[in-house]
């Protein structure tokens, strides 16, 4: 089964196509700016926001240090509460488990809560191959499913669509929608009519998980529409696919994440629908619960000392909404279920940089993503780290690249020069004499050889005739 994480088209090519779509840029600009403003307002209300961010980071770091212990504790807790736990090494194994559960209940349809983990493993396609139809119940997920497209945003999968485009999709795909308007309430009502019967008749529901509590076995799903709660409570069988990094140690840790997540994702103080369940309870909700713990590259990522911080991610999408690159290209350009800055690091980490070598370069390294991340993932640091991994992979598989080799030599020479004051000042003097042929109208705009490509789009200031140290020494000599 092909992974939904491996981009089919390199980012530069996909981004070029996206940039040509002016309607897409308008849709994205309006949506991301609105969410950014809401988030900023509710975050500014919190005097201890930075302390909460640090607490969120520290908790996630502790989970990753002791992941093996917490996973076993979670398994024991879920089983004690009457649930069943399955371990899936990859997408194929997770899909097989879900299909077997559905078939054991003669289910040819399943309803789904919005879930990035199931998108990651292409669960809908895998179930379809087994003769099982997966019905998305999140409004945005339903829109892109009916449109035959893929998500373009972690939080708002149909962010690239405006309401007129949504109305046309509903008119083509849903019954009794000939007179449908593009008023949001009417669009939501049309989706509600389509889904209500599915909630009441479908035997099996599938969800992801925002958090799993090792201490109690409690699973948490956070959503905004209420469709998730219908899925989580009405069908008699519930299957949850959860990435192994989604653990938190104790129930009390929710006091940190229930403040960080809603504010960072939807710009709300409290999420409209937050559902917790622990195993099964007779006569209340699903009577059969299965938890699938998904690896799919996560243990490989855990082994990367710099990259592992990507596993801290709580899928809030704050980094997407602040990113100048994402705002202009949209999510489809990343070619992965995880778009934006977090996708630019998480995707290569999960599948290997050889399968997504362009994504670590899909950033200006402005650092805005790090500033808004509620669990303090240093995305620019990981991007730079992965760019080095891409170069190393290229050299190992295709030999020495002239430009990469030259850059490496130059950087080593600069490091040697900058490490000693005398060498640094000598280099400054040599640069003053050597820059003469390249200075024109007070700037250096044309460098020779391998540097010509770099200077085509950039200008440099000339090295000044007197450095600050020279000026300071002459001042003291007077």
MOHU-V999736 format. One record per residue. SS is DSSP state (h for helix, s for strand, l for the rest). D_LAST is the distance of its C-alpha to the last C-alpha in whole Angstrom. Layout:
# MOHU-V999736
ss = <SS/SS>
d_last = <D_LAST/D_LAST>
This chain:
# MOHU-V999736
ss = <l/l/l/l/l/l/l/l/l/l/h/h/h/h/h/h/h/h/h/l/l/h/h/h/h/h/h/h/h/h/h/h/h/h/h/h/h/h/h/h/h/h/h/h/l/l/l/l/h/h/h/h/h/h/h/h/h/h/h/h/h/h/h/h/h/l/h/h/h/h/h/h/h/h/h/h/h/h/h/h/l/l/l/s/s/s/s/s/l/l/h/h/h/h/h/h/h/h/h/h/h/h/h/h/l/l/l/l/s/s/s/s/l/l/l/h/h/h/h/h/l/l/h/h/h/h/h/h/h/l/l/l/s/s/s/s/l/l/h/h/h/h/h/h/h/h/h/l/l/l/l/l/l/l/l/l/l/l/l/l/l/l/h/h/h/h/h/h/h/h/h/h/h/l/l/l/l/l/l/l/l/l/l/h/h/h/h/h/h/h/h/h/h/h/h/h/h/h/h/h/h/l/l/s/s/s/s/l/l/l/s/s/s/l/l/l/l/s/s/s/s/s/s/l/l/l/h/h/h/h/h/h/h/l/l/l/s/s/s/s/s/s/s/h/h/h/s/s/l/l/h/h/h/h/h/h/h/h/h/h/h/h/h/h/h/l/l/l/l/l/l/l/s/s/s/s/s/s/l/l/s/l/l/s/l/l/l/s/s/s/s/s/s/s/l/l/l/h/h/h/h/h/l/l/l/l/h/h/h/h/h/h/l/l/l/l/l/h/h/h/h/h/l/h/h/h/h/h/h/l/l/h/h/h/l/l/l/l/l/h/h/h/h/h/h/h/h/h/h/h/h/l/h/h/h/l/l/l/h/h/h/l/l/l/l/l/l/h/h/h/h/h/l/l/l/l/l/l/h/h/h/h/h/h/h/h/h/h/h/h/h/h/h/h/h/h/h/h/l/l/l/h/h/h/h/h/h/h/h/h/h/h/h/h/h/h/h/h/l/l/h/h/h/h/h/h/h/h/h/h/h/h/h/h/l/h/h/h/s/s/l/l/s/s/l/l/l/l/h/h/h/h/h/h/h/h/l/l/l/s/l/l/l/l/l/l/l/h/h/h/h/h/h/h/h/h/h/l>
d_last = <77/73/70/69/66/66/64/67/64/60/58/57/60/61/58/59/62/61/59/61/63/62/65/63/60/61/63/60/58/60/61/58/56/59/59/55/55/58/56/53/55/57/54/52/55/54/51/52/52/49/51/54/52/51/55/56/54/54/58/58/56/59/62/60/60/63/65/68/69/69/71/73/73/74/76/78/78/79/82/83/83/85/83/83/80/79/76/75/73/73/74/77/78/77/79/82/82/82/85/87/87/88/91/92/92/94/91/90/88/85/83/79/76/73/71/68/70/73/71/69/73/74/77/79/79/80/83/84/85/87/89/87/85/82/82/78/79/75/75/72/73/77/75/74/77/79/77/77/73/70/68/65/63/63/64/66/67/69/65/66/69/69/73/74/74/75/78/79/79/81/84/84/84/86/89/90/87/88/87/84/81/77/77/75/78/81/79/78/82/83/81/83/86/86/85/87/90/88/86/90/92/89/90/86/83/79/76/73/71/68/68/70/70/71/72/75/75/75/74/72/72/69/70/71/74/77/78/77/79/82/81/80/83/86/87/89/87/83/81/77/74/71/68/68/64/66/66/65/66/68/69/67/64/65/63/60/61/64/60/58/61/62/59/57/60/62/60/63/62/66/67/71/73/72/75/75/78/79/82/85/87/91/92/88/86/86/89/87/83/82/78/77/73/72/69/69/66/64/64/63/60/60/59/56/53/51/53/56/54/56/59/57/58/61/61/60/59/55/53/56/55/52/51/50/52/55/55/56/58/60/61/64/61/60/64/64/66/62/60/56/53/56/58/55/55/58/60/59/59/62/64/61/58/60/63/60/57/56/55/52/51/52/49/46/44/43/44/46/49/47/46/50/52/54/54/50/51/48/49/46/46/49/49/46/48/51/50/49/52/53/51/53/56/56/55/58/60/59/57/53/52/50/47/47/47/44/42/43/41/38/38/38/36/33/34/33/30/29/30/27/23/23/26/25/21/23/26/23/22/26/27/24/26/30/30/30/34/34/32/34/33/30/32/33/37/39/38/41/43/44/41/43/45/42/40/43/43/39/36/33/29/27/24/21/19/16/17/16/15/13/11/10/9/6/5/5/4/0>
